[in-house]
Amino acid sequence: MTMEKITLNYARTLSFIDQACIDALSGDVELHHRALWEKTGKGNDFLGWVHLPGAIADADLKQMDETGQLLRDKKIDLLVVIGIGGSYLGAKAVIDALSDSFAAMKPQQAPLVLFAGQNIGEDYLFELRGLLKGKDYALMVISKSGTTTEPAIAFRLLKQDIEEKYGREEARTRIIAVTDASRGALRKLALSEGYQTFVIPDDVGGRYSVLTPVGLVAIATAGFDIRALVRGAADMAVNSGPQVPFSQNLPAQYAAVRNLLYRQGRMVEILVNYNPKLHYFSEWWKQLFGESEGKEGKGIFPASVDFTSDLHSMGQYIQEGERKLFETVLSIKSPDHEVVIPADADDLDGLNFLAGKRVDEVNKMAELGTTLAHVDGGVPNIRIEIPRLNEYYLGQLIYFFELACGISGYTLKVNPFDQPGVEAYKKNMFALLGKPGFENETRAIMDRLGE
């Protein structure tokens, strides 16, 4: 069966940038694209994701599927995934996009997936631990090192709880570790305790890791088709490889257009969705582009809105505020369900003109009307259409953005695969908490604070 593809339409940027400028940049973009595939650019030791979708062994997918099935066979209520950044956002993005909006309130065939270690909220952890006392659950902890502060705190607490609840032997069968192949505190613990383990590839950074066990094990446990997800990504990789000309290469075109808008002073890109299930996909996208491009005093600031909800809060600013932004709209062509607006004899709300129309038709007209208003208000608009919200097309979309991000980062002349700035807050936090080895930094900060 021939599958549809996601589409890209940047026609509503062409009153702000010229097609000739896009074509002129295409040569550089193609060079940067080739550098990704040939691993000749900056950060080339973290380019394992480029060829990953087509290289995942069937045996590995089978093992992840079987792990998910084993957890479902245990009839657990909850799987708690412990991780931060790319170690949770990818899985949450996909699971939320594919799940019933009210799954937590309905009987489930698969466990609900909750998250911990993505913050240091004391109330959050207290409330989560209280919930777990009355539930049947398992843990999946994700960390290359096992020492990242936020997930390490959560795992220390939840490991203690699960061992007290089930006993140490049974707890070992309910803990999965996704970690480095041979090094780190978590790998050492997993070996000593006999946890089932999956490997985070050395050459795949966290924000590019959703198509590794980091994302796939949790997605499989939630009952979704990881083979279709990977197949969608693999098809996008084929359709956007270096042999594909710029005129047909969607990630390359997106990278070029957003860089030209940036050069015109468009400092903010807003990812817009018209389906609330894509909220956490936007959060994943923000990390991908923010952490990849925001360095050396450069980078487009990634923001997001959920329309039409946020039209009643952010719409005024987007329409008439600082003209330093552009929009990229994610639009779902066909929803999964049909809801028709009824007629009402009294028509007190004045909506009988909509009677007989599907809710999605109203949503699509809201999208088009908003786009036209924003373009008229000076906001360039890029539109990405996804045929349906399912595993296959999410896989396409994930790889589309990953590849576009790599190309875009190289076009900005930064390394899209490191994150040196992330360490600054950690050093200060460790110094303030009195971590051994940070004595000099502690003294310097105390002097700075006058304490």
N, C-alpha and C positions, 0 to 999 in steps of 0.2 A: 504494500500500500504506500502510495506517495504521500509524504507528509508535507504540510505547509511549512513556511519559514516565517520567522519574525521579519518585519519590514521596518525600514528607516526612511523618514521623510523630513528633510531639512529645508523644504521649499520656503517655509516661513522664517527663514533666517536671511534669505537672499535680498531683502530690502535693507539689510544691515551690513552684509558682506557680499562681495561679488563672487559669482561662480568662477570667474577667471582667477581670483585669488586662491580659491580652493584647489583649482587645477594646478596652479603654480606651486602650491605646498605639497601636492601629491607625491612628487619625486622624493622629497625628504621623508615624508611619511612612509613610503614604501621601503626606503633604506632602513628606517627605524624598525619597521615590521620585520624585515629580513634579519636584522640584528637579534631580534627576539628568537626567531626560529633557529638561527645558526649559533646562538649563544655567544655573541661577540661584543655585546654592549655592557654597560654598567650593571653590576649585580648579577652577572651571568651564572653565579653559583646558586641562584635561587629561581631558576627558570624551569624547574621540573614540571610545573603546571602546564607549560605550553603544549607539550606532546602527551600530557597525562590522559585525557579522555579516551584516546584510541589505544592506549597502552595498558589500561587496567586489565589484569588477567581475570578470566572468567572464574577461576578458582577463588580469587580474592573476593569478588562480588558474591560468590556462593557462600563463603565463610561469613561475610557480613550479614547476608540474608538469614543464614542459619542461626547466627547469634540473636538477631531480632526475633526469630521464631521461637528460640529457646526461652527468651524472656517473656514472650507472649504466652508460651505454654505454661510458664510458672503462674500465669494469671495475676501478674503484678498489676497494681493500680497505676503506679508511677515509675518513670525512669527519671532520675535526677542527673542531669548533665552538668558537670562542674568544669568551668572554663571561662576564659575572658577573651574579649576581642574576637579574632577569627576562630577561636576555639568554641564559640557558641553562636555567633551571629549568623553564620551560614546555615547551620542546622535549623535555627529558629526561623530564619527567613523562609526556608523551604517548607518546614512543617506548618507554620502559620498560613502560608499561602495556599496549602493544599487541604487544610483541616476545615471541618465544619466550624463556623463562627462561634457556635455555642457548644463545642465539643465537651467542655468541662462540665456541662450540665446534663449531658446525655449518656446513656449506656454506651460503652466502648468495646470494640473487638480488640483493640490494641491499647497499651498503656499510654496515658498522657505523659508528655515529656515536659518536665520543669527544669529550671536552670538555677544554678548557684555558682558563687565564685566570680560572677560578673560585676560584683560591687562589694563594698565593705559595709553594707547596711546592717547594723546590729538588730534592728527591729525585723528586717527581712529574714535574717537567719533564725532569729527566735521564732518567728511565725512559721517558717518552713519546717523547723524541727518539731514544732508542735503539731503541724499537719501530719508529718511522717509517722508520728507515734500511733496514729490510728489507721495507717495505710500499709499495704503490702508494696514494697518498693525495691529498686536496685539503684546502684550508682554507676555512672561512667565519668571518670576523671580524665581530663585532657590537658597535658602539659609536656613540652619537650624536656624541661628540666625538673619539674616537680617542686620548684622553689618559688615560682611566681606568687607574690604575696596574696593576692585576692583569692585565687582558687586554692592555694595551699592552706589558708585559714579555713575555708569552707570544707575542704576534704578532711582536715584534721578533726573538725567537729563532727561531720557526718559519718566518718569512718568509726569514730568512737560510738556514735549512736547506733549504727547498723550492727556493730559487733555486740553491743549490749542487747539489742532487740532479738537477733537471730542466733547469737553465739558465733564465735570466731570462725568455725569450720563452715557453717552455712553462709556467713557473710562473705567468705572468700568466693563463693559461687555467684554472688550478687554484685561483685565489684569488677568492672572492666576498666583497664588502663589503656589509654591511647597516648603513646609517648615515644621517645627516641628509641632507635633500634638497639642501642648498646650502652648508652651513657645516661647519667642523671639520677637524682634521688628517687623519682617515680619508677624508673626502670629497675633500680635496685630493690625497691619495696615490692614491686610486682613479682620479681623473681623469687624473693624470699617468701612471699605469701601465696604464690601460685595463682595470681589473678590471670584471667584471660587477657591477652594484650593484643593491641594492634599498633602498627608502626606509623609514625608521622615521618614522611620522607624528608631527608636532610635538605633536599633542594627545593622544598615548597614552603614558603612563608605562611604564617597564620591566616592572613587575609585572602590568600589564594587557595586555601586548603579545604574548601567545602566538598570537593570531589575526591577527597581522600577519606580514610576512616574517621577523621576528625568530624566530618559532617555525615558521611554515609551510614555509619552504624546507628546513630540516633534516628536518622530518617527511615531506615529499614525497620527499626524497632517500632516506630510510630505507624508502621503498616503501609508505607508508600514504596513505589516501584523505583528502586535505585538504578536498575538496569535502564529503564526509560530515561531517567535523569542523565545518566552518563552517555546514553546514545544521543540525546539531544545535544549535549556538549560536543561530542565527537563529530556530529554532523556539522555543527557550526564551525569547528576547527577545520574541517575539510573545505567548507564553503568560504572560509576567510584565510586560507593559507597563502603563503607568499607567491604562489603561482596564479592567484586570483587577481585580475587587474583592479586598480583602484576604483574604477567606475562600477564595479560589482561587489566591492569589498566593504561591507557595512561597518565593521569596527574601525577600519582605516578612515572611512569617511567621517564617522562620528568624532574620531580623534582630531582630524583636521579641522572640522567646523568649530569644535569647542575651543581649540587653540587659537583660531583666527578671531573668535569672539573675545577671548581673553586679551589678545593683543590690542583690541579696540577698547579695553577698559572694563569688560564684563567680568568682574571679579568673583561673582557668585553664580553658581549653577543650582537651580532648584529642580529636584526630581519630583515630578508630580504623578500621583496615581489617582484614579477614579474608582478604585476597588479597595476597601479597607483591609482586605487580606494581604495587601502588598506593603503594609506599614513597615514591617521588619525587613522586607527586602530592601526598602529605602535605607534602613539603618545599616544593613550590610554594605550597600553601595557607598554610603558616606564613609565608612571605614576604609573601603577599598581605595577610593580616590583621595580622601583626606590624608591618609597615612602614606600613600604612594607619592603624591605630588607636593604636599605641603612642606617644603624644605628650601633652604638657601634663599629665603625671602621671596619665594615664588609659589604659585599654585592657585587654582580656582577653589574657592571655598564651597564645599558641598553642603547643601541644605535640602530639606524635603518638606512636602506638604501633602496632606490627604484631602483631596477634593471630593465632593463639594464642601465637606465639613469646614475646612480651613479657609474657604472663600468668605466665611462669616467672621473670620478673625484675622487672617493674613491677606485677604484679597485686596483690601484698600491699599496696603503698602505696595503689593506687587503691581497694582494698576497705576499708582501715582507717586510712589516713593522714589528714592535714588535710582537712576537709570544705570545701575552697575550690575544688573543680573540678566540671566536668560533662563529659560525653562526647557526641561526635557520631560516629555509626557509619556508615561506608560499607559497604553490603552489596551484593554482586553476586547478582542473582536466579538467573541461569543461567550456569554455567561453559561453556566451549567444548568441553570434553572429558569423557568419562565413565570413571571408574576404580572398579571394584567390589571390595570387600574379600572375599578368598577365605576359605573354611573351612579349618581345619587339624585333622588327625586327633588330634593330641596336645593341642592347645589349651593349650600351656604358658604362653602369654601371657594366657590368659583372655579372648581377644577374639572367640571364636566367636559371642557374642551380636550381634556386628556383621556377621557373614558375610552376604553378599548385599546389603549396604547400599552405596550410593555414598559415596565419601570426602566429597563435598559435603554429604551429609545429616549426617554427623558434624560437619562444620564449622559448619553452620547450627545444630545443637543446641548446639555449644560457644558460638556467638554468643548464642543465646537464654538459655542457662543463665548465661552471664557477665553479660548485661544484667540479668537478674532479681536475681542476687547483688549487682551493683553498685548497683542501685536500692534494694534492701533495705539496703545499706550506706550509703545517703545520697548517692548519685551520680545526679543527673538525667541522663536519656538521650534524645538526639535520634537518630532513625534515618533515613538517606537510602538508598533502594533504587535501584540502577541495573539495568535489565533485563538488559543484557549488557555486557561490557567490549569495546566497539568504538568506532570513530571518532565515530559519530553520538551515542552517549550520553555519551562524554567531552566532546564539544562542548556538550551540554546542561549537564553538570556544571560545566564551566569557566565558562560564562556565569552559571549559577545562583550560584556563589560570588562572581564579580566583582560582580554586581548587589547581592547581599546585603551584600557588604563595603562598597560605597558607601553603601547605606541605613544600615547599622549605624554607620558612621563619622559620618554626619550626626546620627544619633540620639545618639551620644556627644558631639556638638557639637565635633568636631575636623575638620580638613581631611584627608580620607582620601587625598589625591592629592599631598601633599608629603612630604618626609623630611628635615627640617632637621637632625635629630640625627645623620644619617649623616656629615655633614661634620666632626664633632668629631674622630673618629679620624684622618681624612685630614689635618687641619691638624697634629695632633701628629706623625703619621708623616712628613709632609713636613719639618717643623721638625727632627726627629731625624735625617733623612737629609741635611739641609743643602740643600734645594731653594732655588734662587735666588728671592728675593722673600719668604722666610720668616725672614730674619735676626733680626728682633725676637722672633719666636716661638721661634727656636732658643735665643737668649740666655735668654729667660724659662724655658724648660724646663730648660736646663742649670743655672740658678740653683735651680730647684725641686728638681732631683735632686742638688744639691750638687756639681756638677762644673764 
